[in-house]
Amino acid sequence: MTRESDSNEPAADAARAVGRGLLWVVIAVVVVLGMFLIGPFGLIIVIPALLAIWFAVGFTAGGPAAGA
């Protein structure tokens, strides 16, 4: 399944791709640090919290006020 871009501007698409890449890097760093600092049982709390934040940001981004 291919996704069409929301805009016709390559710069906006590139910025969006970089933002998504940075999000995955942050998630990976949190998981690795979590394994060392709080152990696997702590990750049971951290990972669902990160997913909830990620979905909340995804649902609120690009709403009516985007680009205002």
C-alpha positions as CSV (number, residue, x, y, z in Angstrom):
1,M,0.0,0.0,0.0
2,T,1.4,3.3,-1.0
3,R,0.7,6.6,0.7
4,E,0.2,9.8,-1.2
5,S,1.7,12.9,0.2
6,D,-0.5,15.5,1.8
7,S,1.3,18.3,0.0
8,N,2.8,19.0,-3.3
9,E,6.0,20.4,-1.7
10,P,9.0,18.1,-1.6
11,A,10.5,20.0,1.4
12,A,7.4,19.3,3.5
13,D,7.5,15.7,2.6
14,A,11.2,15.5,3.4
15,A,10.7,17.2,6.8
16,R,7.9,14.8,7.6
17,A,10.1,11.8,6.7
18,V,12.9,13.2,8.9
19,G,10.5,13.7,11.8
20,R,9.3,10.2,11.5
21,G,12.8,8.9,11.4
22,L,13.7,10.9,14.5
23,L,10.7,9.5,16.3
24,W,11.9,5.9,15.6
25,V,15.4,6.8,16.9
26,V,13.9,8.3,20.1
27,I,11.8,5.2,20.6
28,A,14.8,2.9,20.1
29,V,17.0,4.9,22.5
30,V,14.2,4.9,25.2
31,V,13.8,1.1,24.8
32,V,17.6,0.4,25.1
33,L,18.0,2.8,28.0
34,G,15.0,1.3,29.6
35,M,16.4,-2.2,29.4
36,F,19.6,-1.0,31.2
37,L,18.1,1.4,33.7
38,I,14.7,0.0,34.7
39,G,14.8,-3.6,33.4
40,P,12.2,-5.5,31.5
41,F,9.5,-5.0,34.1
42,G,9.8,-1.3,33.9
43,L,9.4,-1.5,30.1
44,I,6.0,-3.0,30.6
45,I,5.0,0.4,31.9
46,V,7.2,2.6,29.6
47,I,6.3,1.0,26.2
48,P,2.5,1.4,26.5
49,A,3.0,4.9,27.7
50,L,5.1,5.8,24.7
51,L,2.6,4.2,22.3
52,A,-0.2,6.2,23.9
53,I,1.8,9.4,23.5
54,W,2.7,8.5,19.9
55,F,-1.0,7.9,19.0
56,A,-2.1,11.1,20.8
57,V,0.4,13.1,18.8
58,G,-0.6,11.4,15.6
59,F,-4.3,12.1,16.1
60,T,-3.7,15.7,17.0
61,A,-1.1,16.6,14.3
62,G,-2.4,18.0,11.1
63,G,-5.7,19.2,12.5
64,P,-7.6,22.3,11.5
65,A,-5.0,24.6,13.0
66,A,-2.1,23.0,11.1
67,G,-0.2,25.6,9.1
68,A,-2.2,28.4,10.7
